[in-house]
Amino acid sequence: MNLLIVRNNSNSQAIDASLLLATYLGTQGIGYAIFDSSDLEGLDPNPLASQQLARGVDLAVVLGGDGTILRTARAIGASGVPILGINFGRLGFLANESDDGVVAIVAAALAGETVSERRSNLRVDIVCEGEADPWASSDADGPFGISPHERVSAWFDEEEDAGVGLSAEDAPGHTFFALNEAAVTRGANGRIIDFSLSISDVPIADMRGDGLVVATATGSTAYALSVGGPLVAPGFNGLIAVPIAPHSLRARAMLTSENDVVEMDLSQNAAGREATLFIDGDMAKLPSPIKHMYVRRGAEPTTLLRYKGENFYEYASSAFF
């Protein structure tokens, strides 16, 4: 048994709790490694955390709020390691309350006395200006004899033997994991951006505004909610696409099916209208302006453990109403 402990190192209570938990695990002969949340800042993988995951981790215990859980989920990625969040932050929508103490909560998880929630996450692929985009084509059948949506889906599903000629060179070079959302917003110059939205290769609308949020059900209570998106129960496996401050009376949030691909096309955006990508609130550093963003559900869900299964609607009503 081996645990990964991630603590919010700006919170003294979380630090104290990590030391208490380490003492308990030591008495039980359970291996562990402790990381500060600051170690997992940014979108680049932490090499030490990656090494720890490669050696094998059975459970990730997060001592902090939702931000620390999002960083931990990104570090874990598609490895399938369950996350037990214990709230030492503010909102703590994804975490368990700490009232019963970290030792009791972790002991319950180790004994299998928690409830698993399998949360959909996002795979976000970015094609920048000057980079080849194998899916973009004015031809309805695409450049490879199949539609761009079919090609995106095949590549995301790693169906390299599906007869569509896929290869590593075909894939975009900038891939990100998100548990909450991917957001493309206007940049530092504050000018609105022009983009088009498509879902599964079907054009939806040409838009002008502050950008677009593509969220999971988990992220529906975060940025997507603040820009007018719906509250969505955690079991929903589709995507939520919400325009940000659109210059239109007709633009609305859209919920997709679980296998849809959401595409944001910024190829016609003027050079002076900067667009910035944020992944779960962290800014992505890209080599050139964004040309296309492709978002779909990740191949492996993120597992959150609930110590006491509070109803989503009860929590939502107390937090937002």
N, C-alpha and C positions, 0 to 999 in steps of 0.2 A: 504494500500500500504506500502510495506516494502522493503528497498533496502539494499544490501550488497555492501560496498565500499572497494575495495582493492587497496592500493596505494603502489608504489615503494618507500619505506621509505629511500632509498639512493639517491633519486632525489628530490631536493628542490622544483622544479616546480610542481611535482606530489603532494607533501605535501601541497603546497599552494593551488593547485586546489581542493584538498579534503576538505580543510577548507572552500573555497568558495562554493563548492557544498553543504556542510553540512548546511551552512547559508541559501542557497536557499531552500533546502528541509524543513528546519525548518519553513520558511515562508509559505510553502505550506501544512504544516501539514502532511508531509510524514515521516514515520519512517525510520531509517537507523542505521547501525552499521559499524564502520570503522576498518579495519584490515590492518596491515602492511604486505608487501609481505614476510618479514622475519618470520612472524607468520606462514606462510604456507610452510616453507622450509621442505625438506625431504618428505618421502613417507608415514609417519604415519599421520592419520587424526588429525587436530587441534580440541581439544574438544570444545573450545568456538565457532569456526566456525560451527561445527556440531550441537551445540545447537541452533545457530542462524538459520541454515537451517531447523532444526526440528520445530522451531516456525513459519516458513513460510517466504520465500523470493520471491519477484516477479521479481526482476531484480538484476543482479550483475554488478556493474560499476567498471571497472578496469582502473586505472590511472597508466600507465607504458608501458612497451614494451611486446614483445611476451613471455618472460620468466614469467612475472607476470600473463599473461593470462593463460599460461600452469598450473601454480600453482593453479589459481582460478578454472580452469576447473577440475583439480584433486579433489579439495575440494568439488565442486558441484557434481561431479560424474554423476550418472544416474538420478539425481533429476529433470532434465528438465528445470532448471532455466536458462533463456537466459543471455548471457554475452555481455555487451557493452564495448568494449575496446577503450580507448582513448590514443593515443600514446604519451608517455613521455620517450620513450626509444630510441634505435637506429634504427633497421630495421623496426619494427612495421608492419610486414606482416599481422598479424591477427587483428590489431587495426585500428581505425579511426584516421585521422589526427585531431590535436587539434586546428587548426587555428580558427575555429568559436567559441571556448570557451566551457568549460565543461557544463555550464548551458544550453546553446542553444542545445547542442548535447543530453544531458540527457532529456531536455524538449521534444525534438523531439521523443525520444524513448518512453517516457511516453504517448505521444499523438498518438503513433502507426504509426509514420512517418518514420520508419526505415525498412530496408529489412532484413528478417530472412534468415540465411544460416544454414542449418542442416548439420553438419560435422560428418562423421563417426569417431568413436574413437575405441580404442582397449581394449579388455579384455585379460590379460596376466596371465597365470597360470604356476607356476613353481613347478616341483617335484625335490627334492634334493636327494642326495645320502643317502641311509638308510631309505628312506620313501617309502611307498607302492605306486605303480603306477598302478591303475586299468585298464589303457588302453594299457600298454605295454605287448605285447605277440608275441611269434614267431608263434603262431597259427593264420592262416589267418582269422579265425572267432573270435579271441580274447577270453579272459577268460570268457566272459559272453554270448557267443553264437552270438554276433554281432561284427562287425568290430570296432577297436579302434576309427575310425572317426565317426561312428554312435554313439558310446557311448559318445565321446566328445561333439558332436553336441547336443545330447539329454540332457546331463547334463548342458551345457551352456544355453540351451533353457528352463531349469528348468522343463523338461517334466518328473516329478517324477512319473506320472501315465502312462507312455508310455510302461509299461510292460517290462522294462529292469532292474528292480531291483535297481534303483538309490537310494542313500541315502547320507546324509551329510558326512558320513565316506568315501564315494567313492571319494570325491572331493579333489584335491590337496590343501595343506594348505597355499599356498602363492599366493595371487591374487592381481593383480595391474591394475590400470586404466592408460591409456596413450592416449593423444590426438595426439601427433606427432609420437612417435615410441618407440619400445622396441629394445634394442641393447645388444647382448652378445658379449663381446670382450675379447681379451687376457688380462690377469691380470698383476699385478705389476712386475712379473718376466720377462715379455716381450716375453715369448715363445709362438709360434703359437699354435693354438688349432685344434683338430680333431673333426669333427662333421658330422652328416648326416642331410639332409634336406628332409622332406616329405611334401606334400600338399594333404590334404583330404585323408590320408592313402595311398597315392601313392608315393613310394620312388623316389626322384628326383636325388640326387647325394650324394656321400660321399665326403667331402671336408676337406681341410687343409688350414688354413689362419688365419686372425686376428679376424674373427667372422662373425656375421650376424646382419643386421638391418631389422626389420619388421616394416613397416611404413604405415600410412594412407595417403590419398591424401593430407591432411593438412600437414603431416610431409614430404611430397615429396620435399618441399623446404628447408628442414633442413638437418639433418645428412644423410638421404638417398641420397640427391642430392650430397653431398660432397664426397660420396664413389661411385659415378657413376650412381646413379639411375635416372630415368626420372622425369621431371616436369609433374605433373598430376593435372588436373583441380579438384577443390574442390568437384564437384558433383559425382566423382567416389567413389563407396562404397566398392570396393574390397581392398585387401592388396597388399603391395609392399614388396617383399623379395629381399634384396640386399646383396650378400656376400661382406665382407670387405677384401680387398687385398688377394683374393684367389690365391693359388698356382696352377692355371689352366688357360689355354687359352679358356676354354669352359664355364666357370661360368659367368652367366649373371643375371641381375635383372629380376624378374618375377612378373607379375601382376596377381592376382587371382580374382576369382569371389567373390561376396559379402558374400557368405555362406561358403567359404572354411576355413579350419583350417590349419594353418602353424605349423609344428612341427620341432623343432630342437632337435636332439638326441645327447647328449654328453656322453653317457654311456661308450663309448670306448675311451674317452679322457684320456690320461695318467695323473696319479696323480700329476705330477710335472708341468702340463700345466694348469695353473689357468685360469678360465673363470669368468668374472664379468658381472653382469646384470645392465644396466642403463635404467631407465624409464624416458623418456623426459629429459634426461641429468642428472638425479639424481641417484646416486648409491644405489642399493638395498642391504640391509644387510640380508644375508641368513645363516642358521645354518650350512650348509655343502655344498660341491660342487654341482653345477647344474647337474642334470641327464637329464631332459627333460624340454623343454619350449613349451607350447601350446598357440597359439595366434589366436584370431578370432575377428571379428567385434563386438563391444559392442552392447548390446541390445537396448540402447537408445542413440540417437545422441546427440552431443553437439551443442547448438544453439548459433551462433554468430550474432550480430546485426550490420548491415551496415548503417551508417548515409548517406553516399553518395556512391552509388554502383559503385565503380571503377572496371572496367573489369579486371579479373584475368590475362589475357594475356598482357594487358597494364602494369600492375604492375610488372609482371614477366620480361617483356622486359626492363623496367627501372631499375629493381633491379639486374638483372643477366647478361645482355648483354651490 
